[in-house]
């Protein structure tokens, strides 16, 4: 372990010097280096150097004939909340490429790939990026199918992956591992080997931290006392771990991951109480108890609900006390209010099911965004991270929640319904957007409903990207959590198997717990 630590320090310093040298020599090579540092998951080591680079890029004109540089610059700046326009430059370059009749060169193909990746950061109303996405997708698909020029093996592989899922939508930690392993196998990848070696060492070191966090979470979960008492509830271990690593990949957020894992575990348990076990009368009692937010409120609850309520009350109070100690603010009212909103939304859903009522699509999605836990989780995350806390921002941590929260929460809800509808129906839970859509839009099949949900997701991503243009009040760390929540939901629920549970458990074990050895 000592030898690895020394290796990380030496390799980090070597990369830092490389960044500093390129700062004075060649902007394009510098952008490629920054992109690879972030792609390999080691960009957090070089935040100061990268910010200096981005300051220069904001002022740099890369010309109107270099699609590769223009698209890469756009993506690097926008994903870091730097002001950047997609206007006339993209329009001129796109028109130029449409007119070309010859097969694209490797550099032009690289440019098309960067344009395709950049287009996924387009906000609502940025039609030029929508047009660019369609054009680049057509050109790249033709290339993959062998009808439009050639590409070397590494570029071909990157194109295939991008067409399957753009980088902007990929879960950060999983994508870093994939890129590290890919670069280790293919010697002609863009990053230099010392960067790949640094990324391996760093990935495995951070993974050890995750394993320690997981063991601590296991101890907490056993001590909480829910394991033996609520036999109907899921074991939340794998699911909680996957979510917190997905949403908070930065090593410095270890404490945040620990507390967020607790809130997610409580949420999963309450979800099972409402979906699988509680009668409508018991659920009403539980909802009233949570609304009171008082220890004495448990008097009339069934025994299993008393245990669940006390776990919620105690855990939330302890988290509020930690925030008070770390950041000097009393946030228990905000945390408890977020929980009350969540439980009330669960109760609405339970009444729909009890009464055989099928809500409108709009009502279902709005309520489902709350039952998905996104508001509760993001309110907790905002205070736990402690960045961007002002009196104004604190007041936004209640209904109606920020657009940033509702849009990312909607994407989570939609992916959840796509990924778990069959499994939840098997459990007797008929709460899903699919039958709601089929009734309201008079669709003839579930496949049609699924295509409609995917279209909702695409539209929501555009709305979410708008926050990258209107981010003057929220810190980048919080915005990244919202984006990462969407990416993690896709990683969990977008699969080809009959059981999403087995899919992400295996992924969590192989990709997040086993070290990189090659």
Secondary structure, 3 states (H helix, E strand, C coil): CHHHHHHHHHHHHHHHHHHHHHHHHCHHHHHHHHHHHHHCCCHHHHHHHHHHHHHHHHHCCCCCCCHHHHHHHHHHHHCCCCCCCCCHHHHHHHHHHHHCCCCCCHHHHHHHHHHHHHHCCCCCCCHHHHHHHHHHHHHHHHHHCCCCCCCCHHHHHHHHHHHHCCHHHCCHHHHHHHHHHHHHHCCCCCCCHHHHHHHHHHHHHHHHHHHHHHHHHHHHHHHHCHHHHCCCCCCCHHHHHHHHHHHCCCHHHHHHHHHHHHHHHHHHHHHHHHHHHCCHHHHHHHHHHHHHCCHHHHCCCCHHHHHHHHHHHHHHHHHHHHHHHHHCCCCHHHHHHHHHHHHHHHHHHHHHHHCCCCCCHHHHHHHHHHHCCHHHHHHHHHHHHCCCCCHHHHHCCCCCCCHHHHHHHHHHHHHHHHHHHHHHHHCCCCCCHHHHHHHHCCCCCHHHHHHHHHHHHHHHHHHHHHCCCCCCCCCHHHHHHHHHHHHHHHHHHCCCCCCHHHHHHHHHHHHHHCCCCC
